[in-house]
């Protein structure tokens, strides 16, 4: 992936990438950074973080409606938060952890945005 060095925010690329994964506020930050940021690495992290946040929220709201899987709602929330924190740390360290399926979708989103 070709990386653009210019950035629109005053945040370092590592900090902006990590901010996208922070639980509860990362989805909003990811959406904003996906739309305004010029750095391709930050945009990729923003796309993947936004997809992960949407997936967690959908599972969080859908699982309670299924009687058998309703107990997994808390597990999804805890595992999702731990995964987001892990990805935030890795992004801050400069690593690009590509999640299965979501990482490929993030690649496609970056090509279109």
C-alpha positions as CSV (number, residue, x, y, z in Angstrom):
1,X,0.0,0.0,0.0
2,X,1.5,3.4,-1.0
3,X,1.7,5.8,1.9
4,X,1.0,9.5,1.7
5,X,3.1,11.4,4.2
6,X,0.8,14.5,4.4
7,X,-1.7,14.7,7.1
8,X,-4.6,17.1,7.8
9,X,-4.7,17.0,11.5
10,X,-2.1,18.1,14.0
11,X,-1.9,14.5,15.3
12,X,1.0,12.2,14.4
13,X,-0.1,9.4,12.1
14,X,0.5,6.8,14.9
15,X,-1.7,8.8,17.3
16,X,-4.4,9.4,14.8
17,X,-4.4,5.7,13.8
18,X,-4.6,4.6,17.5
19,X,-7.4,7.1,18.2
20,X,-9.6,5.3,15.6
21,X,-9.6,2.1,17.7
22,X,-10.4,3.6,21.2
23,X,-13.5,1.9,22.5
24,X,-16.7,4.0,22.5
25,X,-15.2,7.1,20.8
26,X,-13.1,5.5,18.2
27,X,-16.0,5.0,15.8
28,X,-16.7,8.7,15.7
29,X,-12.9,9.5,15.3
30,X,-12.6,6.9,12.6
31,X,-15.5,8.4,10.6
32,X,-14.0,11.9,10.8
33,X,-10.5,10.8,10.0
34,X,-11.7,8.7,7.1
35,X,-13.3,11.7,5.6
36,X,-10.7,14.4,6.2
37,X,-7.3,12.7,6.6
38,X,-4.9,12.6,3.7
39,X,-2.4,10.1,5.1
40,X,-3.3,6.7,3.6
41,X,-2.2,4.7,6.6
42,X,-4.4,6.7,8.9
43,X,-7.3,6.3,6.4
44,X,-6.8,2.5,6.3
45,X,-6.9,2.3,10.1
46,X,-9.9,4.5,10.2
47,X,-11.7,2.3,7.7
48,X,-10.9,-0.9,9.5
49,X,-11.8,0.6,12.9
50,X,-15.1,1.9,11.6
51,X,-16.0,-1.5,10.2
52,X,-15.0,-3.2,13.5
53,X,-17.1,-0.7,15.5
54,X,-20.1,-1.2,13.3
55,X,-19.7,-5.0,13.6
56,X,-19.5,-4.8,17.4
57,X,-22.6,-2.5,17.6
58,X,-24.6,-4.7,15.3
59,X,-23.8,-7.8,17.3
60,X,-24.5,-5.9,20.6
61,X,-28.0,-4.9,19.4
62,X,-29.0,-8.1,17.5
63,X,-27.8,-10.8,20.0
64,X,-30.3,-9.9,22.7
65,X,-33.2,-10.6,20.3
66,X,-32.1,-14.2,19.9
67,X,-33.0,-16.2,23.0
68,X,-30.2,-18.7,22.7
69,X,-27.4,-16.2,22.0
70,X,-28.5,-13.4,24.3
71,X,-25.9,-14.4,26.9
72,X,-23.1,-13.6,24.4
73,X,-23.9,-9.9,24.3
74,X,-21.7,-9.2,27.3
75,X,-18.9,-11.4,25.9
76,X,-19.1,-9.5,22.5
77,X,-18.8,-6.2,24.3
78,X,-15.8,-7.3,26.4
79,X,-14.0,-9.1,23.6
80,X,-14.7,-6.1,21.3
81,X,-13.3,-3.6,23.8
82,X,-10.2,-5.7,24.3
83,X,-9.6,-6.1,20.6
84,X,-10.0,-2.4,20.1
85,X,-7.5,-1.6,22.8
86,X,-5.1,-4.2,21.3
87,X,-5.4,-2.6,17.9
88,X,-5.0,0.9,19.3
89,X,-1.7,-0.1,20.9
90,X,-0.5,-1.8,17.8
91,X,-1.5,1.2,15.6
92,X,0.3,3.5,18.0
93,X,3.4,1.3,17.6
94,X,3.2,1.6,13.8
95,X,1.9,-1.9,13.1
96,X,-0.9,-2.6,10.7
97,X,-2.8,-5.6,12.0
98,X,-5.1,-6.7,9.2
99,X,-8.2,-8.3,10.6
100,X,-9.7,-11.2,8.6
101,X,-12.4,-9.9,6.2
102,X,-12.5,-6.4,7.8
103,X,-9.0,-5.7,6.6
104,X,-9.9,-6.6,3.0
105,X,-13.0,-4.4,3.2
106,X,-10.9,-1.6,4.5
107,X,-8.6,-2.0,1.5
108,X,-11.6,-1.7,-0.8
109,X,-13.0,1.4,1.0
110,X,-9.6,3.2,0.8
111,X,-9.5,2.7,-3.0
112,X,-13.0,4.4,-3.2
113,X,-12.5,7.2,-0.8
